[in-house]
Amino acid sequence: MVAGWILRRPEALTESEQLQLRNVCTNCPEIAALTRYVRFVATMLTERQGERLPDWLDAVRQDDLRSLHTLTAGLERDRDAVIAGLTLPWNSGVVEGHVNRIKILKRQMFGRAGFQLLRKRVLLA
C-alpha cells in the first residue's frame, strides 16, 4: 500500500492517501528519504534529465539507506550508459519486443523442439 503511494504521481493520490503517506513519512524518516529519491528518479525518467543522475547518486551515497547503496553501485558501474538512457530519445524497445516474442515462442514449445522449428516459427510469425 505504501509502495503504491510512493510510486504514484503525488497529484494522482487522493487526499486521504496523501495524508496517510505524509503521516508515514513523518513517523519514518527512511520512508521519507526513499520517497524523495523515488520521485527524483521519476522526474529524471519522465523529463529526460539524465544529467542530474550524478547529483542523485551523491545524495543517496550520503544517506543511510543500504538498499539504495546497492542500486547506486550498479548504476555507477555503467554510469555513462545510464545517463544516456535517461537523456537520449532513442531506446531498444523494438529489439526487446522481438526478443520477448521469441522467448514466448520458445517457452510454448516447452524446450522439446530444436533450433530449426524455432526458426520456422519465428519466420512465419
N, C-alpha and C positions, 0 to 999 in steps of 0.2 A: 504494500500500500504506500509506504513512504517512498520507496524507489520510484513508483509511478508518479508521485508528486514531484520528485526531483527531476525526473526525465522529461516531464511535460513542460511546455512553454508556460511561464508564470501566468500569462493572460488567459490560458486555457483552463486554469484551475477555478473551481467555484470559490466563493467567498469562504465557505466552510473549510474547504481543503487548504486554502491559503492560510487561514487562521491556524489550522492543525499543523501545517508544515512549519509555520512561524513558531508555534509552541514547541515542536520537536527540536527545532534549531536552537531555541533559547535554552532548552534543557540539555542539549548535547552539542558541544562545540565542534566535535568531529563531524557530525552530520551537517552542521552549518558550513564548515570549510569545504566538505565534499560537494555540497550544493553549489557553492560559489565556483568550484573548479569545473563541475559538470556544465554549468551554464556558460562558463567562459569558453569551454571546448565547443559547445553547441553554437555559440556565436562565431567562433573561428570556422566551423564547418559550413554554416549557412551563409556566411558573408565572405567566404574565401579570404580569410585573414591569416594565412599560414605564417606570415612574418611575425606574428605575435606568439608563436609557439615557444621560442626560447624564454620569453618572459614567464609563460605558464610553467615551463619546466623548472625554472629557477624558483618560482614561488612554491611549487609542490615539494621540491627538494628541501626547502627551508622549513616546511611544515612537518608535523609528526604523524603523518598518515602512511604507514608502512605499505599498505596495499597499493597505494598510488606510486610509491617509490619503485615498485616492481614494474609498473606500467611505464614510468618515465625512463627507466633503464632500457626497456625495449625500444621505446621511441628514440632514445638517444643513439642507439646503435645504428639507426638508419635515418638520422635527422634530416639530411637533405631531401631524401625521397618523401618523407612525411610532410615536410614544408611544401614541397612541390605538389603533393596530393591535396593539401589543404588550400593551395593558392591557384593552381592552373585549372583551366576549364576542361582539360582532356581527362578521360578515365578509361579503364579497361573493362567497362561494363558489358560490352558486346561479347568480348572474348570470354569473360567469366560466365556469361549466359550460355555460350556454346559448350564450355567445359561442364557446366551443371547439367545440360541436356544430355551430353554423352555419358556422364556418370549415372544419370537416371536410367538410360537405356541399358547400361551395363548391369545395374542392380536388378532390372527387370528380368535379365537373363540368368540371375542367380549364380553367376560365375561359372556356369556349365558350358558356355559356348566360347569358342576361341576368337582370335582376332578377326578372322575372315567374316564371321557372322556379324560381329560388332561393326566392322567396316561397312558391310552391306546395309545394316540398319541405319547407320549414321548417314550414308549417302542417299538412302531412299527417304529419310525423314525430312 
